[in-house]
């Protein structure tokens, strides 16, 4: 069964239309497949990196919000110190929101430096808040200068807190820059299949061009040259090339027609010769 199938395949003659269709179809299929792969890869990488960039921007906004909350609280403390003759209360501060945002930054940032920076922010925040709780005692005390306490004791802790928050913000900016570079790399990586497909398509086009020239254009020129030699000089039609398709069949038909034409000319010449001999014989009899 297999041998019969193989013999059938070997004996199958592909037509010119089939060969050209297969050649052009393979090029179109390769270009289509590679284009689909390029689009899917670009969309996947674009969505992935876009999500990362969006997370980085959210982290930067959270870090800036921490700075704003700290600045607002510090200004309230400074305003309370400026009120003379009044024992102020410690300004309200949303501690839970501050800690939740610090924890979210620690989880969201993927760099190794981010987690220690978030811990530093929490430590600086705790030290600053504990010091700020001394405000009522400082204001009520006759022995402690409130302004001196603020600038020498509370302000350094606030500066440390702000510096740690800025370091955490810088880490978020660094991740944003890294992810932006990753997006560029992913873009170039996503267009590689397209470049490969274009290169492969060009190679296939060149191969198809060589195939058409070798198996179709050159045989046509050979047949035309042989026909011209036969027409002008009467040389025998001699044209041969590889192939078993319609082009080879056309060449065989042309060769048969040329042979028939040669035989027809030979017969016509023989008839003319016989006619001339007959005329000469008649004239000799009449004389």
RATAPE-V743251 format. One record per backbone hydrogen bond with DSSP energy under -1.0 kcal/mol. NH is the residue of the N-H (numbers start at 1). CO is the residue of the C=O. E is the energy in kcal/mol with one decimal. If there is no record, write none. Layout:
# RATAPE-V743251
NH & CO & E
NH & CO & E
This chain:
# RATAPE-V743251
5 & 1 & -2.0
6 & 2 & -2.6
7 & 3 & -2.6
8 & 4 & -2.3
9 & 5 & -2.1
10 & 6 & -2.7
11 & 7 & -2.2
19 & 15 & -2.4
20 & 16 & -2.5
21 & 17 & -2.4
22 & 18 & -2.7
23 & 19 & -2.4
24 & 20 & -2.6
25 & 21 & -2.5
26 & 22 & -2.3
27 & 23 & -1.5
28 & 24 & -2.4
29 & 25 & -2.7
30 & 26 & -2.3
31 & 27 & -2.4
32 & 28 & -2.5
33 & 29 & -2.7
34 & 30 & -2.5
35 & 31 & -2.0
36 & 32 & -2.2
37 & 33 & -2.3
38 & 34 & -2.4
39 & 35 & -2.5
40 & 36 & -2.6
41 & 37 & -2.6
42 & 38 & -2.5
43 & 39 & -2.5
44 & 40 & -2.5
45 & 41 & -2.5
46 & 42 & -2.7
47 & 43 & -2.6
48 & 44 & -2.2
49 & 45 & -2.7
50 & 46 & -2.4
51 & 47 & -2.1
52 & 48 & -1.8
53 & 49 & -2.8
54 & 50 & -2.5
55 & 51 & -2.3
56 & 52 & -2.4
57 & 53 & -2.5
58 & 54 & -2.2
59 & 55 & -2.4
60 & 56 & -2.3
61 & 57 & -2.3
62 & 58 & -2.2
63 & 59 & -2.5
64 & 60 & -2.4
65 & 61 & -2.0
66 & 62 & -2.2
67 & 63 & -1.9
68 & 64 & -2.3
69 & 65 & -2.6
70 & 66 & -2.3
71 & 67 & -2.7
72 & 68 & -2.5
73 & 69 & -2.2
74 & 70 & -2.6
75 & 71 & -2.4
76 & 72 & -1.7
77 & 73 & -2.1
78 & 74 & -2.3
79 & 75 & -2.3
80 & 76 & -2.1
81 & 77 & -1.9
82 & 78 & -1.4
95 & 93 & -1.8
98 & 94 & -1.9
99 & 95 & -2.6
100 & 96 & -2.6
101 & 97 & -2.2
102 & 98 & -1.9
103 & 99 & -2.6
104 & 100 & -2.4
105 & 101 & -2.0
106 & 102 & -2.2
107 & 103 & -2.0
108 & 104 & -2.6
109 & 105 & -2.5
117 & 113 & -1.6
118 & 114 & -2.5
119 & 115 & -2.2
120 & 116 & -2.2
121 & 117 & -2.1
122 & 118 & -2.1
123 & 119 & -2.5
124 & 120 & -2.9
125 & 121 & -2.7
126 & 122 & -2.5
127 & 123 & -2.4
128 & 124 & -2.4
129 & 125 & -2.8
130 & 126 & -2.4
131 & 127 & -1.8
132 & 128 & -2.3
133 & 129 & -1.4
134 & 131 & -1.5
135 & 132 & -1.7
138 & 134 & -2.4
139 & 135 & -2.5
140 & 136 & -2.2
141 & 137 & -1.5
149 & 145 & -2.7
150 & 146 & -2.4
151 & 147 & -2.6
152 & 148 & -2.1
153 & 149 & -1.9
154 & 149 & -1.9
155 & 150 & -3.7
158 & 154 & -2.2
159 & 155 & -2.9
160 & 156 & -2.0
161 & 157 & -2.3
162 & 158 & -3.0
163 & 159 & -2.4
164 & 160 & -2.4
165 & 161 & -2.3
166 & 162 & -2.4
167 & 163 & -2.1
168 & 164 & -2.1
169 & 165 & -2.3
170 & 166 & -2.6
171 & 167 & -1.9
172 & 168 & -1.8
173 & 169 & -2.4
174 & 170 & -2.5
175 & 171 & -2.1
176 & 172 & -2.0
177 & 173 & -2.4
178 & 174 & -2.4
179 & 175 & -2.7
180 & 176 & -2.0
181 & 177 & -2.2
182 & 178 & -2.2
183 & 179 & -2.0
184 & 180 & -1.8
185 & 181 & -2.5
186 & 182 & -2.8
187 & 183 & -2.1
188 & 184 & -2.2
189 & 185 & -2.4
190 & 186 & -2.3
191 & 187 & -1.4
195 & 191 & -2.4
196 & 192 & -3.0
197 & 193 & -2.6
198 & 194 & -2.4
199 & 195 & -2.6
200 & 196 & -3.0
201 & 197 & -2.8
202 & 198 & -2.5
203 & 199 & -2.3
204 & 200 & -2.7
205 & 201 & -2.5
206 & 202 & -2.5
207 & 203 & -2.6
208 & 204 & -2.9
209 & 205 & -2.7
210 & 206 & -2.7
211 & 207 & -2.5
212 & 208 & -2.8
213 & 209 & -2.7
214 & 210 & -2.8
215 & 211 & -2.7
216 & 212 & -1.8
217 & 212 & -2.7
218 & 213 & -2.9
220 & 216 & -1.6
221 & 217 & -2.2
222 & 218 & -2.5
223 & 219 & -2.7
224 & 220 & -2.5
225 & 221 & -2.5
226 & 222 & -2.5
227 & 223 & -2.3
228 & 224 & -2.3
229 & 225 & -2.3
230 & 226 & -2.2
231 & 227 & -2.7
232 & 228 & -2.8
233 & 229 & -2.3
235 & 229 & -1.3
249 & 245 & -2.0
250 & 246 & -2.5
251 & 247 & -2.1
252 & 248 & -2.2
253 & 249 & -2.3
254 & 250 & -2.5
255 & 251 & -2.5
256 & 252 & -2.4
257 & 253 & -2.5
258 & 254 & -2.6
259 & 255 & -2.4
260 & 256 & -2.5
261 & 257 & -2.4
262 & 258 & -2.7
263 & 259 & -2.6
264 & 260 & -2.5
265 & 261 & -2.4
266 & 262 & -2.3
267 & 263 & -2.2
268 & 264 & -2.5
269 & 265 & -2.5
270 & 266 & -2.3
271 & 267 & -2.7
272 & 268 & -2.5
273 & 269 & -2.5
274 & 270 & -2.6
275 & 271 & -2.4
276 & 272 & -2.6
277 & 273 & -2.5
278 & 274 & -2.3
279 & 275 & -2.3
280 & 276 & -2.4
281 & 277 & -2.3
282 & 278 & -2.3
283 & 279 & -2.4
284 & 280 & -2.3
285 & 281 & -1.9
286 & 282 & -2.1
287 & 283 & -1.8
